[in-house]
Amino acid sequence: MKKSTLTNLVAILLCCLSTQLQGQESWIDTSIHSGLIELKTEYTFKTLVSNDSIKTTTETLKNLNNAKLYFDKIFQTDLDFAVLFIENKEWSKYAYFPPPGLPQAGNGNVILGLDKSVVSREIEKMVTQLPEQYWTSLKPVYGENIDLDLFYRETLSIHELAHLYHFKEGTKPQRKWLQELFATLSMYSFIKEQSNSSYELMDTYPEFVIQSGDRMAEFKTLKDFEEKYVQKLTPQNYEWYQMQLYQNAKSIINSGKSDILIKLLNFLINTDLNKNEILSDSELSTRLEKEVGKEIAVILTNWKHK
Ligand SMILES: [Zn+2]
């Protein structure tokens, strides 16, 4: 090969690489960034706030950065994303959907509450109206006044960040419960392995909800979850499903299956509905067992409510 040909080849390769890098940057939807204030941080991802006089972001950003480093290593990537902290009163202007303060992610953005979330406030009110014996277990973890933002923001922001790793590939999943399980498995694994001081914040509230039983859930089948999802289920019913998935994720990670994260991510990408036909439940179960692991396939077959 002549030297000039080689130089040309290198130039072409570099050009492709820079196009790819530009492609990576452009996946972030910046249309919702205008009007926000950029915070200076030591982290590689961009941080924007709707009000820079509210100082509630330090701990959350530290956790998100640690989670990013952990996920990047497992998923062999360097995810580019932005974090937006939005006050409740500004929520509808910047966030993709309500309720104000509940973490959400999409198009390269993680959107979090800046002040006390509406969801936490309402649930705190409901919980503390119960006889004290029912919620006394929450006090040592969430404080005398029960601050559920320690769950809804600090913990769920990690679940939302995990979603970006499959959204990045533009996946339309075979089942929504699979993408929710993926985000919860990732969150559980990170907090258990790398952020153990947050473990009780993640685990105590779900255990409390699970112990209070099924009465908040009108719908309980996986089929209902697919059809109704966030929009057509009450918040309590949606949470009920998430808590069932949390229990499954907990037992899978606790049994030492950490390679399940990358396998499940690849499965979401390889079975993307934009490029694949929808699988029947039995086809899905067979493929999950073969490509991800038996423990995921049994969630489908052993789901209590048919
Ligand atoms: Zn989710």
Boltz pocket constraint, residues with backbone or C-beta under 6 A from the ligand:
constraints:
  - pocket:
      binder: B
      contacts: [[A, 159], [A, 160], [A, 163], [A, 179], [A, 180], [A, 183]]
      max_distance: 6.0
